[in-house]
Amino acid sequence: MAPKVICVVGPTASGKTRLGVLLAKQYGGEVVSVDSMQIYRGMTIGTAAPTPEEMEGVPHHMIGVASPAEPYSAARYVQEAGAAVDDILRRGKLPILVGGTGLWLDALIRGHGFPAGHAGGEVRARLQARLDAEGIGPLLGELERVDPESARRLSPHDEKRILRALEVYLETGETITAHNARTAALPPRYDAVWIGLQFEDRADMRDLIDQRVDAMVEEGLLDEVRGLLSAGLPPKATALQAIGYKEFLGVAEGSKTTAEAVEEVKLRSRQYAKRQLTWLRRNPDVHWIYWGKNRDFERALQLSTEILSTHGVC
């Protein structure tokens, strides 16, 4: 049987970090962050990474494990986070996966990995050169011949995924479609119990997101961005394209005001929260806990305990 893990999910600002810590303290667990930006060092304010005070002595994994200057993929995350989860299990502890990066979390639970192919390797370089010289049309036509399902599924504007699909086929001889069909039939690596947090009234979520952004600015988000630039991080680095950092990069460079950046961060954060909810609602296994005007963590812990008991987590 697959080992049990707890997944605490929800949109940004929904209280995942706090509930994860409470569950870890109650069940003798350790937290594994599932956040595509919290993996970077030196990016704590804009990613809302938990502080030592918020961790309350609970071990947290996969936070600040990579330089913001280096590329970091979902495949690498699954490999490293999977090792952390397995180590927690070997020590007789309960892994509690906390975060809102749905693709990474789903991949970690499935544990079947991603299609082979060396992103950034020789094949990708050749494909990129063709894209620059010919445009996406011929490449999409080639994908239609070898993997028509992927070609139909992908937007002609999604150049990155079109190149990836071709790269996988050219390097392995197997299409992404075939890989996904083959792995979908395999049992998951972990037996996940899903607990989701969201607000009954969407307006309350928007208000809390706005408050969080204001708090980030007060805590020094602009100084954090300037510190990353001073350390040599190029403005085009992937890490600086994250919500909050991209907008305040404009402030640091003088192309926008702080007030303009704040409003953009609030808007993009609300849009991101909506996308997170859309992703999570596809999962019928999520047990949702709905907040009222305020977040009642004592009640959430009680409801979570009942859910986990029903699923054999004592």
Residue pairs with C-beta under 8 A, 6 or more apart in sequence:
1 191
2 187
2 188
2 189
2 190
2 191
3 89
3 190
3 191
4 94
4 190
4 191
4 192
4 193
4 311
4 312
4 313
5 85
5 94
5 95
5 96
5 97
5 109
5 190
5 191
5 192
5 193
6 23
6 27
6 29
6 94
6 95
6 96
6 97
6 192
6 193
6 195
6 308
6 313
7 97
7 98
7 105
7 109
7 192
7 193
7 194
7 195
8 16
8 19
8 20
8 23
8 96
8 97
8 98
8 195
8 197
9 16
9 99
9 100
9 102
9 105
9 194
9 195
9 196
9 197
9 280
9 286
10 16
10 100
10 196
10 197
10 198
10 276
10 280
11 100
11 198
11 205
11 272
11 273
11 274
11 276
11 277
11 280
12 48
12 100
12 209
12 212
12 269
12 272
12 273
12 276
13 48
13 205
13 208
13 209
13 212
13 269
13 273
14 197
14 198
14 199
14 205
14 291
14 295
15 197
15 291
15 295
15 297
15 300
16 98
16 99
16 100
16 197
17 48
17 50
17 54
17 98
18 54
18 295
18 297
19 98
19 195
19 197
19 297
19 300
19 301
19 304
20 31
20 96
20 98
21 31
21 50
21 54
21 55
21 56
21 58
22 297
22 300
22 301
23 29
23 96
23 301
23 304
23 308
24 30
24 31
24 58
24 94
24 96
25 56
25 58
26 301
26 305
27 94
27 96
27 308
27 313
28 93
28 94
29 58
29 88
29 93
29 94
29 95
29 96
30 58
30 59
30 60
30 61
30 88
30 93
30 94
30 95
30 96
31 55
31 58
31 59
31 60
31 61
31 96
31 97
31 98
32 60
32 61
32 62
32 81
32 84
32 85
32 88
32 95
32 96
32 97
32 98
33 39
33 49
33 60
33 61
33 62
33 63
33 98
33 99
34 62
34 81
34 97
34 98
34 99
34 100
34 101
34 104
34 105
34 108
35 47
35 49
35 62
35 63
35 99
35 100
35 101
36 72
36 74
36 77
36 101
36 104
37 43
37 46
37 47
37 239
37 242
38 47
38 48
38 49
38 62
38 63
38 64
38 99
39 62
39 63
39 64
39 65
39 66
39 72
39 77
40 47
40 64
40 66
40 67
40 68
40 72
40 239
41 64
41 65
41 66
41 67
41 68
42 64
42 68
42 224
42 227
42 228
42 231
43 49
43 68
43 224
43 228
43 239
43 242
43 245
44 51
44 64
44 224
45 216
45 219
45 220
45 221
45 224
46 216
46 221
46 224
46 225
46 242
46 243
46 244
46 245
46 248
47 242
47 244
48 212
48 216
49 63
49 64
50 60
50 63
61 81
61 84
61 88
62 77
62 80
62 81
62 84
65 80
66 72
68 228
68 233
68 237
68 239
68 240
69 232
69 233
69 234
69 237
69 239
71 120
71 238
72 238
73 119
74 103
74 104
74 107
74 114
75 113
75 114
77 104
77 107
77 108
78 104
78 107
78 108
78 111
78 113
78 114
81 104
81 108
82 108
82 111
82 189
84 95
85 95
85 97
85 108
85 190
88 94
88 95
89 95
94 313
95 190
97 105
97 108
97 109
97 192
99 105
100 276
102 276
102 279
102 280
103 279
107 113
107 114
108 189
108 190
109 188
109 189
109 190
109 192
110 183
110 186
110 188
110 189
111 188
111 189
111 190
112 183
112 186
112 189
113 183
115 168
115 172
115 174
115 176
115 179
115 180
116 168
116 171
116 172
116 174
117 123
117 164
117 167
117 168
117 171
117 172
118 124
118 167
118 171
119 164
119 167
121 167
121 171
123 167
123 170
123 171
124 163
124 167
127 139
127 163
127 166
127 167
127 170
128 163
130 138
130 139
131 139
131 159
131 163
136 156
136 157
136 159
136 162
137 156
139 162
139 163
139 166
140 151
140 154
140 156
140 162
142 166
143 150
143 151
143 154
143 162
143 165
143 166
143 169
144 151
146 166
146 169
146 175
147 165
147 169
147 175
147 176
147 177
149 175
149 177
150 165
150 175
150 176
150 177
151 165
154 161
154 162
154 165
156 162
164 176
165 175
165 176
168 174
168 175
168 176
168 179
169 175
169 176
192 285
193 287
193 307
193 308
193 311
193 313
194 283
194 285
194 286
194 287
195 286
195 287
195 289
195 304
195 307
195 308
196 280
196 286
196 287
196 288
196 289
197 288
197 289
197 291
197 300
198 205
198 277
198 288
198 289
198 290
198 291
199 205
199 208
199 290
199 291
199 292
200 290
200 291
200 292
201 293
204 291
204 292
204 293
205 270
205 273
206 270
209 266
209 269
209 270
209 273
210 266
212 269
213 244
213 262
213 265
213 266
213 269
214 262
216 244
216 265
217 258
217 262
221 244
221 248
222 248
222 251
222 252
222 258
225 240
225 245
225 248
225 249
225 251
225 252
226 252
228 239
228 240
228 245
229 235
229 249
229 252
233 239
233 240
234 240
235 249
235 253
239 245
240 246
240 249
243 265
243 268
243 269
243 272
244 265
244 269
247 256
247 261
247 262
247 264
247 265
247 268
248 258
248 261
248 265
250 256
250 260
250 261
251 257
251 258
251 261
256 264
280 286
287 307
289 300
289 303
289 304
291 300
